[in-house]
Amino acid sequence: MAFHMTINGRRVEANEGEMVLATARRHGIAIPTLCHHEAVEPFGSCRLCMVEVTKESWKGWKGLMTACLYPSAPDLVIETDSARVRQVRKTVLDLLLARCPDADIIRELAAQYGVEHTSFTPRENPDKCILCGLCVRVCETAATAAISTVQRGHHREIGTPWGGPPPDCIGCLACAHVCPTGHIQYSEAGGVRKIWDREFKLVRCKETNKPLPITEEQAAFLAKRQGMDPSYFTRSEEAQRKSTAMTLGRLAKWDKLGLVQEEVKS
């Protein structure tokens, strides 16, 4: 069921069950996020998507809410760039800049809110991890839950409970692809992918012998999880297209009366 609400003075249509962030973005209204991704459920950890929410019936009361977790509702009045909202985002980015001064996206967002240098004590030996949890959530959703948030306080990090490379990792790169700061690094060379201090052999096309962008462990995992034939993962897109073309060619040359399939010479 559709209804109307107001965002930045603009009357927009929203859908039942839709969050404020989704409604705003659907109407081309930008709200910054770092921990949000369409592949996983919203989490609200980065706090950058804070917006100011009110209703006429609330008699002037306004609250700060995370747009990714706050549901759209009839007659809501949303401000995505008020002075109060900008101050909250400025503080969040000031803190993130102290934690991850080398992360390009953090520096760019902080500069947009007037933060060129952090006012907090910079972290010693900083990396680019903002602990948004996206990598953990996508691994739980799409892969094997091989990584998690471990330890507490200043020692909190993404890894395995007992340290060391994650034994359940399948090298699928889902974590690296959703990481907003580029903290999770990987490399590929000679048919081998390296990530999380582990090495994974890439599946090779059975026709061209070229490495495919999928590890042997990932292929086995997907085949089992989706009930698929493992051989599906042993052909490159080029080989798949060639096979399809040959099949269509044979179908086109069937004898109209006897339905005798002819062989197509490659």
KALINZI-V747804 format. One record per helix or strand of 2 or more residues. SS is the DSSP state (a for helix, b for strand). FROM is the first residue (numbers start at 0). TO is the last residue. If there is no record, write none. Layout:
ss: [SS | SS]
from: [FROM | FROM]
to: [TO | TO]
//
This chain:
ss: [b | b | a | b | a | b | b | a | a | a | b | a | b | a | b | b | b | b | a | a | a]
from: [1 | 9 | 19 | 49 | 55 | 62 | 76 | 82 | 103 | 133 | 147 | 152 | 156 | 173 | 185 | 191 | 197 | 210 | 215 | 229 | 236]
to: [6 | 14 | 25 | 53 | 57 | 65 | 78 | 98 | 111 | 141 | 149 | 154 | 158 | 177 | 188 | 194 | 203 | 214 | 225 | 233 | 251]
//
